[in-house]
Amino acid sequence: MEPRIRPLNDFPVRTPASYVVYWTQMNRRVDSNQALAYAADQANALRLPLLVYEGLTCTYMEANARMHTFILQGVAEQQKRVEALGAGYCFYLRKRKDDDNTVLYQLSADAALVVTDDYPTFIAARHNASVPARIGVAFHAVDASCVVPMNFFTKREWAAYTIRPKIQRVLRAHLKPVPRIELLNRWRLPRPRWHTSVTDSTVQSLTAACEIDQAVKPSLSFTGGRLAAEKHLHSFLQSRLRRYAGEKNSPGNHATSDLSPYLHFGQISALEVALAAEGYAEEHKLIVTEFLEELIVRRELAFNFVRYCDNYDSLDSLPEWVQITMRKHANDRREFLYAPEQFEWARTHDALWNACQKEMLLRGKIHGYYRMYWGKKIMEWSPSLEQAHQTMLHIHDRYALDGRDPNTYTSILWCFGLHDRPWGERPIFGTIRYMGFDGMKRKTDVPGYIREIEHMERTGTDPLRLS
C-alpha cells in the first residue's frame, strides 16, 4: 500500500457485506479528502455502497459548547455533500455519557471494511489504538491531513532544516488535487437508526442538550463548517495573501489565513489550501514561499514530531541542551508569580499578555506571533517550567479551536526550545530563547491590538467575523 494508508489490524475484508464504512474522525469534509477517496475506491472494487459515519461524543477531553458548536455547524453541509456523492450518511450525537457508545461497532457488523483518518493526537489517536483489535473487520487508516504523508518519514526530524529538503524533493509528486470521487453503487439502504438530524437552527439546542461544559461559549469570531472554511480561504487569497510575507507577524494587520481551526477539524485540507494559494499567486504574480513554508514544512514538522515522539505532551521530549539548562535554572527567582487560574482569566500585570489571553477566551485562538510571547511569559511567571507547560496545555485544551493538534503541542514546546537552538544565557530561561514586551512594542502595534481585544470584550462582537 502507498505510504498514506496504514492497515491497523489483521482482520480480512468481510464477504459478503452490505457496505464499506468511512469513519470520519478528524477530516470532516468531502472535498480533497484522501481517506474518503480511498474508502470510495474500496467500495467500488467490492461493488458495494459507501456509508460515511461521523460521530460527536460528550466524553472527549474538555468537551464543551465551543467545540461542539463548531463541529455541529458543519454537519448539515457535510450531509448534503456526502449524499450528493451517492453515499449514505449517519451522524450520531452522543449527548449523555450513558448513551450508546457502540454505534461504530454495530455499523461495522455489516461492513466489508472500515476506513478512518490517520491522526497522531487527540481522540482519533486513542481510537486508532483501541478500536482495531475489537472491531472484527479490516480497519485501515488514511492520512488525509498532510500534503506529504506522515509515513513518508521513518523517524523523528529534529528541526525545519532537516525536514525541509526531504519535503521539497517529493512535494511536486504530492501537490496534486485529489481525484474526483465517483461511486458506482449509490446508497439505497435505509438511513441508520442512530442518525441525529442537524440543521443550522438546531445547533444551539443540540449543544445545550449535551452533557458537556456549557461555560465555554462559542467563538465570537469563527463559525464552523465547510462553507465558513471556504469563505476564510477566499478572503485570505483576495485580501491577505499579498501581504502575508511582510505582515504575518503584525497581529493588527490581520495578514494570516485564520484557517487553523478549519484545518484542525478537517473542514478544509492543507493540500487544497496550498493549491489554491499557488494558483492565485501564479495568476496575480505573487510569491507564496513563506506561506507554504508555514502551511507545509512547519505544519508537517509538527505532525512528524507527534507521530514519532510518544511523550509529545511532556517536557521530557525536549532536546538534551534544554534539559540541562532547565535543571540549571530551576530555582531562579521570579519577579512575578501567578497561579494557573490567574493566567486562565487574564489577571496579570501585563496588558498585552492579558489581551492575548482574552483573544483566546473570546476568539478561540491567539495570533501565532503573540502566542509565542504569551507562552514565554507563562514560563517567566510560573513557579516552575513544568507548571507553565501544564497551564499552556490546559488553556489550549479548553479554549482553542486549533488545540489538541500536532501544531499545538509543537508550538507550546517551541517556547521551551523544541525545534530551536540555544541563545544567550539569562535567568529562568537559561539558554532558551527569550521574548520581552519591549520587542513586541518595537515590532508590532501593541496599543492597536489591545484596543481591538477591548472592543470585542466590551461589545461581545468581532468586527472581523466573516461568517
C-alpha positions as CSV (number, residue, x, y, z in Angstrom):
1,M,0.0,0.0,0.0
2,E,1.1,3.6,-0.5
3,P,2.5,5.5,2.5
4,R,-0.7,7.4,3.1
5,I,-2.5,4.1,4.0
6,R,-2.0,2.0,7.2
7,P,-3.8,-1.2,7.9
8,L,-4.3,-1.2,11.7
9,N,-5.3,-4.8,12.2
10,D,-5.0,-8.2,10.5
11,F,-8.7,-8.9,10.1
12,P,-9.7,-9.7,6.5
13,V,-12.2,-7.8,4.4
14,R,-15.6,-9.3,5.2
15,T,-17.6,-11.1,2.5
16,P,-20.5,-10.9,2.0
17,A,-21.1,-7.4,3.3
18,S,-23.6,-4.6,2.9
19,Y,-21.3,-1.6,2.5
20,V,-17.9,0.0,3.2
21,V,-17.7,2.4,6.2
22,Y,-15.7,5.6,6.2
23,W,-15.5,6.8,9.8
24,T,-14.6,10.5,9.6
25,Q,-12.9,11.4,12.9
26,M,-10.7,14.3,12.0
27,N,-11.3,15.1,8.3
28,R,-14.8,16.3,8.4
29,R,-15.1,17.1,4.7
30,V,-15.9,15.6,1.3
31,D,-13.6,17.7,-0.8
32,S,-9.9,16.9,-1.1
33,N,-10.1,14.0,1.3
34,Q,-7.8,11.1,0.5
35,A,-9.4,8.9,3.2
36,L,-12.8,9.3,1.7
37,A,-11.4,8.8,-1.8
38,Y,-9.7,5.5,-0.6
39,A,-12.9,4.3,1.0
40,A,-14.8,5.1,-2.2
41,D,-12.3,3.1,-4.2
42,Q,-12.6,0.2,-1.9
43,A,-16.4,0.3,-2.2
44,N,-16.2,0.4,-6.0
45,A,-13.8,-2.5,-6.1
46,L,-16.1,-4.6,-3.9
47,R,-19.2,-3.4,-5.8
48,L,-20.7,-2.0,-2.6
49,P,-22.2,1.3,-1.5
50,L,-20.3,3.6,0.9
51,L,-21.6,4.8,4.3
52,V,-20.0,7.8,5.8
53,Y,-20.2,7.7,9.6
54,E,-19.5,10.8,11.7
55,G,-19.8,10.9,15.5
56,L,-19.6,13.5,18.2
57,T,-19.3,12.3,21.8
58,C,-19.7,14.1,25.1
59,T,-16.7,12.4,26.5
60,Y,-13.7,13.8,24.6
61,M,-11.1,15.8,26.6
62,E,-12.5,19.2,27.7
63,A,-15.8,18.6,25.8
64,N,-17.6,22.0,25.8
65,A,-20.1,24.2,24.0
66,R,-17.4,25.9,21.9
67,M,-16.0,22.7,20.3
68,H,-19.5,21.1,20.0
69,T,-20.9,24.2,18.3
70,F,-18.1,24.5,15.8
71,I,-18.4,20.8,14.8
72,L,-22.2,20.8,14.7
73,Q,-22.2,23.9,12.5
74,G,-20.6,21.8,9.7
75,V,-22.9,18.8,9.8
76,A,-25.8,19.9,7.6
77,E,-23.4,20.9,4.7
78,Q,-21.4,17.7,5.2
79,Q,-24.6,15.6,4.9
80,K,-25.6,17.5,1.8
81,R,-22.2,16.9,0.1
82,V,-21.9,13.2,1.2
83,E,-25.4,12.4,-0.2
84,A,-24.6,14.3,-3.4
85,L,-21.9,11.7,-4.0
86,G,-24.4,8.9,-3.7
87,A,-23.1,7.7,-0.3
88,G,-25.1,7.1,2.8
89,Y,-24.6,9.4,5.8
90,C,-25.0,8.8,9.5
91,F,-24.2,11.4,12.1
92,Y,-24.5,10.3,15.7
93,L,-24.6,12.8,18.6
94,R,-23.9,11.1,21.9
95,K,-25.5,13.6,24.2
96,R,-25.1,11.8,27.6
97,K,-22.4,9.7,29.0
98,D,-24.8,6.8,29.5
99,D,-26.0,6.9,25.8
100,D,-25.0,4.2,23.4
101,N,-21.2,4.1,22.7
102,T,-21.3,1.1,20.4
103,V,-22.7,2.7,17.2
104,L,-19.5,2.2,15.2
105,Y,-19.3,-1.4,16.2
106,Q,-22.9,-2.0,15.2
107,L,-22.5,-0.3,11.9
108,S,-19.3,-2.3,11.3
109,A,-21.1,-5.6,11.8
110,D,-22.4,-5.3,8.2
111,A,-19.3,-3.7,6.7
112,A,-16.7,-5.2,4.4
113,L,-14.1,-2.9,6.0
114,V,-13.8,0.3,7.9
115,V,-11.6,3.2,6.7
116,T,-10.8,6.1,9.1
117,D,-8.4,9.1,9.5
118,D,-4.8,8.5,10.4
119,Y,-4.2,11.2,13.0
120,P,-1.5,11.2,15.7
121,T,-3.1,13.1,18.5
122,F,-6.4,13.7,20.4
123,I,-9.3,11.3,20.4
124,A,-8.6,9.8,16.9
125,A,-5.2,8.6,18.1
126,R,-6.8,6.8,21.1
127,H,-9.5,5.3,18.9
128,N,-7.0,4.1,16.4
129,A,-5.1,2.4,19.1
130,S,-8.1,0.7,20.8
131,V,-10.7,0.0,18.1
132,P,-8.8,-2.1,15.5
133,A,-8.4,-5.2,17.7
134,R,-12.1,-5.1,18.8
135,I,-13.9,-4.3,15.5
136,G,-13.8,-7.7,13.9
137,V,-13.2,-6.4,10.4
138,A,-10.4,-4.9,8.3
139,F,-9.6,-1.4,9.7
140,H,-7.5,1.0,7.5
141,A,-6.3,4.5,8.5
142,V,-5.5,7.0,5.8
143,D,-3.5,10.2,6.2
144,A,-5.7,13.0,4.8
145,S,-4.1,15.7,6.9
146,C,-0.6,16.2,5.4
147,V,0.4,17.1,1.9
148,V,3.4,14.7,2.1
149,P,2.2,11.7,4.1
150,M,3.4,11.3,7.7
151,N,4.6,7.8,6.9
152,F,7.0,9.1,4.2
153,F,9.3,10.0,7.1
154,T,10.5,7.0,9.0
155,K,12.0,8.8,12.1
156,R,11.7,12.0,14.1
157,E,13.1,15.0,12.3
158,W,15.0,17.5,14.6
159,A,14.2,20.8,13.0
160,A,12.7,22.5,9.9
161,Y,16.2,22.5,8.3
162,T,16.3,18.7,8.4
163,I,12.7,18.0,7.1
164,R,12.5,20.9,4.6
165,P,14.8,19.4,1.9
166,K,13.1,16.0,2.3
167,I,9.7,17.6,1.7
168,Q,11.0,19.7,-1.2
169,R,12.3,16.7,-3.0
170,V,8.9,15.0,-3.2
171,L,6.5,17.9,-2.8
172,R,5.5,18.1,-6.5
173,A,4.6,14.5,-6.6
174,H,2.1,15.1,-3.7
175,L,0.9,18.6,-4.5
176,K,-1.8,17.4,-6.8
177,P,-5.6,17.6,-6.5
178,V,-7.4,14.5,-5.1
179,P,-9.2,12.8,-8.0
180,R,-12.9,13.4,-8.1
181,I,-14.9,10.7,-6.3
182,E,-17.4,8.6,-8.4
183,L,-19.3,5.9,-6.6
184,L,-20.5,3.0,-8.8
185,N,-23.2,1.9,-6.3
186,R,-25.5,4.5,-4.8
187,W,-26.7,4.2,-1.2
188,R,-30.2,2.8,-1.3
189,L,-30.4,1.3,2.2
190,P,-32.5,2.9,5.0
191,R,-30.7,5.6,7.0
192,P,-29.1,4.0,10.1
193,R,-31.4,4.4,13.1
194,W,-28.8,6.2,15.1
195,H,-28.7,9.3,12.8
196,T,-29.1,12.6,14.5
197,S,-30.7,15.3,12.3
198,V,-28.8,18.6,12.5
199,T,-29.9,21.9,10.9
200,D,-28.5,25.4,11.3
201,S,-31.4,26.2,13.5
202,T,-30.9,23.3,15.9
203,V,-27.2,23.6,16.6
204,Q,-27.7,25.7,19.7
205,S,-30.4,23.4,21.2
206,L,-28.5,20.2,20.4
207,T,-25.4,21.7,22.1
208,A,-27.4,22.7,25.1
209,A,-28.8,19.2,25.5
210,C,-25.3,17.6,25.7
211,E,-23.5,16.6,29.0
212,I,-20.6,18.9,28.4
213,D,-19.0,22.0,29.8
214,Q,-21.5,24.7,28.8
215,A,-19.4,27.5,30.4
216,V,-17.1,27.8,27.4
217,K,-19.2,29.7,25.0
218,P,-18.9,29.6,21.2
219,S,-16.3,31.7,19.5
220,L,-17.1,35.3,18.7
221,S,-15.1,35.1,15.5
222,F,-15.4,31.7,13.9
223,T,-18.3,29.7,12.6
224,G,-17.6,26.0,11.9
225,G,-18.2,24.1,8.8
226,R,-17.1,23.7,5.2
227,L,-18.8,26.8,3.9
228,A,-17.1,29.0,6.5
229,A,-13.8,27.4,5.7
230,E,-14.2,28.2,2.1
231,K,-15.1,31.8,2.9
232,H,-12.0,32.2,5.0
233,L,-9.8,30.8,2.3
234,H,-11.4,33.1,-0.3
235,S,-10.9,36.1,2.0
236,F,-7.3,35.2,2.6
237,L,-6.5,34.9,-1.1
238,Q,-8.3,38.1,-2.1
239,S,-7.1,40.4,0.7
240,R,-4.3,38.9,2.7
241,L,-2.0,36.7,0.7
242,R,-0.2,39.5,-1.0
243,R,0.5,41.0,2.5
244,Y,1.4,37.7,4.2
245,A,5.2,37.7,3.9
246,G,5.6,41.2,5.1
247,E,2.9,41.5,7.7
248,K,2.3,38.0,9.1
249,N,4.0,38.9,12.4
250,S,1.9,42.0,12.9
251,P,-1.4,40.8,14.6
252,G,-3.2,44.1,14.0
253,N,-2.7,43.9,10.2
254,H,-4.6,40.6,10.0
255,A,-2.5,39.1,7.2
256,T,-2.7,35.5,8.3
257,S,-5.2,33.0,6.9
258,D,-7.1,32.2,10.2
259,L,-7.6,28.7,8.8
260,S,-6.1,26.8,11.7
261,P,-9.5,25.9,13.3
262,Y,-10.7,24.5,10.0
263,L,-7.5,22.6,9.4
264,H,-7.7,21.1,12.8
265,F,-11.2,19.8,12.5
266,G,-10.5,18.8,8.9
267,Q,-13.2,21.1,7.4
268,I,-10.6,22.1,4.8
269,S,-7.3,20.4,3.8
270,A,-3.8,21.8,3.7
271,L,-3.5,20.3,0.2
272,E,-6.4,22.3,-1.2
273,V,-5.2,25.5,0.6
274,A,-1.7,25.1,-0.9
275,L,-3.1,24.5,-4.4
276,A,-5.4,27.5,-4.1
277,A,-2.6,29.7,-2.9
278,E,-0.3,28.6,-5.7
279,G,-2.9,29.1,-8.3
280,Y,-3.9,32.6,-7.0
281,A,-0.2,33.6,-6.8
282,E,0.5,32.5,-10.3
283,E,-2.4,34.4,-11.7
284,H,-1.5,37.6,-9.8
285,K,2.3,37.2,-9.9
286,L,2.8,36.8,-6.2
287,I,5.4,34.9,-4.2
288,V,3.9,32.4,-1.7
289,T,7.1,30.8,-0.4
290,E,6.7,32.0,3.2
291,F,3.1,30.9,3.4
292,L,3.8,27.4,2.0
293,E,6.7,27.1,4.5
294,E,4.3,27.5,7.4
295,L,1.4,25.5,5.8
296,I,3.5,22.6,4.7
297,V,7.1,22.5,6.2
298,R,6.3,23.8,9.7
299,R,3.0,22.1,10.0
300,E,4.3,18.7,8.8
301,L,7.3,19.0,11.1
302,A,4.7,19.2,13.9
303,F,2.9,16.0,12.6
304,N,6.3,14.3,12.3
305,F,7.1,15.2,15.9
306,V,4.0,13.8,17.5
307,R,4.0,10.7,15.2
308,Y,7.5,9.7,16.4
309,C,7.5,11.1,19.9
310,D,5.5,9.1,22.5
311,N,5.7,11.9,25.1
312,Y,4.9,14.8,22.8
313,D,2.9,16.4,25.6
314,S,5.7,16.4,28.1
315,L,8.9,18.5,28.7
316,D,10.7,15.1,28.7
317,S,10.6,15.2,24.9
318,L,12.8,18.3,24.7
319,P,16.4,18.1,23.5
320,E,19.2,17.4,26.0
321,W,20.5,21.0,25.8
322,V,17.1,22.2,27.0
323,Q,17.0,19.6,29.8
324,I,20.4,20.8,31.0
325,T,19.6,24.5,31.0
326,M,16.2,23.9,32.7
327,R,17.8,22.0,35.5
328,K,20.4,24.7,36.0
329,H,17.8,27.5,36.3
330,A,15.0,25.5,38.1
331,N,15.4,27.6,41.3
332,D,15.8,31.0,39.7
333,R,13.8,33.8,41.4
334,R,10.7,35.1,39.6
335,E,9.8,38.8,39.9
336,F,6.1,37.9,39.3
337,L,4.2,34.7,40.1
338,Y,0.7,33.8,39.0
339,A,-1.5,30.8,39.7
340,P,-3.0,28.8,36.7
341,E,-6.4,30.3,37.3
342,Q,-5.0,33.9,37.2
343,F,-3.5,33.1,33.8
344,E,-6.7,31.5,32.6
345,W,-8.7,34.6,33.5
346,A,-6.2,37.1,32.2
347,R,-5.3,38.6,35.5
348,T,-1.7,39.6,35.2
349,H,0.1,43.0,35.4
350,D,0.8,42.9,31.6
351,A,-1.9,44.5,29.4
352,L,-0.5,42.8,26.3
353,W,-0.4,39.4,27.8
354,N,-3.9,39.8,29.2
355,A,-5.1,40.8,25.7
356,C,-3.6,37.7,24.2
357,Q,-5.4,35.5,26.8
358,K,-8.6,37.4,26.2
359,E,-8.3,36.7,22.5
360,M,-8.1,33.0,23.4
361,L,-11.2,33.3,25.6
362,L,-13.2,35.2,23.0
363,R,-12.0,34.1,19.6
364,G,-10.7,30.6,20.4
365,K,-7.2,31.2,19.1
366,I,-4.3,33.6,19.5
367,H,-2.3,35.1,16.7
368,G,0.8,33.0,16.2
369,Y,3.4,35.7,16.9
370,Y,1.7,36.9,20.1
371,R,1.2,33.3,21.1
372,M,5.0,32.9,21.4
373,Y,5.1,35.9,23.7
374,W,2.1,34.6,25.6
375,G,3.9,31.3,26.2
376,K,7.2,32.8,27.1
377,K,5.6,34.9,29.8
378,I,3.8,32.0,31.3
379,M,7.2,30.4,31.7
380,E,8.6,33.5,33.3
381,W,5.8,34.0,35.7
382,S,5.1,30.4,36.8
383,P,6.8,28.7,39.9
384,S,8.3,26.1,37.6
385,L,8.6,25.3,33.9
386,E,6.6,22.1,34.4
387,Q,3.6,24.1,35.8
388,A,4.0,26.6,33.0
389,H,3.7,23.8,30.5
390,Q,0.6,22.3,32.1
391,T,-1.0,25.8,32.2
392,M,-0.5,26.3,28.5
393,L,-1.8,22.8,27.7
394,H,-4.9,23.3,29.8
395,I,-5.8,26.7,28.2
396,H,-5.4,25.3,24.7
397,D,-7.3,22.1,25.6
398,R,-10.2,24.1,27.0
399,Y,-10.5,27.1,24.7
400,A,-8.5,26.8,21.5
401,L,-10.4,25.8,18.3
402,D,-7.0,24.7,17.0
403,G,-5.9,23.0,20.2
404,R,-5.1,19.3,20.8
405,D,-3.5,19.4,17.4
406,P,0.1,18.5,16.4
407,N,0.8,22.2,15.8
408,T,-0.5,23.0,19.3
409,Y,1.8,20.6,21.1
410,T,4.8,21.6,19.0
411,S,4.2,25.4,19.2
412,I,3.9,25.1,23.0
413,L,7.1,23.1,23.3
414,W,8.8,25.6,20.9
415,C,8.5,28.1,23.7
416,F,10.7,25.7,25.7
417,G,13.3,25.2,23.0
418,L,11.9,22.5,20.7
419,H,13.0,22.9,17.1
420,D,15.1,25.9,18.2
421,R,18.7,26.5,19.2
422,P,20.5,27.7,22.4
423,W,20.6,31.5,22.8
424,G,22.4,33.8,25.3
425,E,22.0,32.7,28.9
426,R,19.8,34.6,31.3
427,P,17.8,33.9,34.5
428,I,14.8,31.5,34.4
429,F,15.2,30.7,30.7
430,G,18.9,29.8,30.7
431,T,19.8,29.4,27.0
432,I,16.1,29.1,25.9
433,R,15.1,31.9,23.6
434,Y,13.6,34.9,25.5
435,M,10.9,37.3,24.3
436,G,10.1,40.6,26.0
437,F,7.5,43.3,25.9
438,D,9.9,45.9,24.5
439,G,10.5,43.7,21.5
440,M,6.8,43.3,20.9
441,K,6.2,47.1,21.3
442,R,9.0,47.8,18.8
443,K,7.9,45.3,16.2
444,T,4.1,45.4,16.5
445,D,1.2,47.7,17.2
446,V,0.6,46.7,20.8
447,P,-1.9,49.6,21.6
448,G,-3.9,48.8,18.5
449,Y,-4.1,45.1,19.4
450,I,-5.2,45.9,22.9
451,R,-7.9,48.2,21.7
452,E,-9.2,45.6,19.3
453,I,-9.5,43.0,22.1
454,E,-11.1,45.5,24.4
455,H,-13.7,46.3,21.8
456,M,-14.6,42.6,21.5
457,E,-14.8,42.2,25.2
458,R,-17.0,45.3,25.6
459,T,-19.4,44.6,22.7
460,G,-19.4,40.8,22.6
461,T,-18.8,41.0,18.8
462,D,-15.9,40.7,16.4
463,P,-16.0,43.2,13.5
464,L,-13.7,40.9,11.6
465,R,-16.0,37.9,11.7
466,L,-16.6,36.6,8.2
467,S,-19.3,34.1,8.9
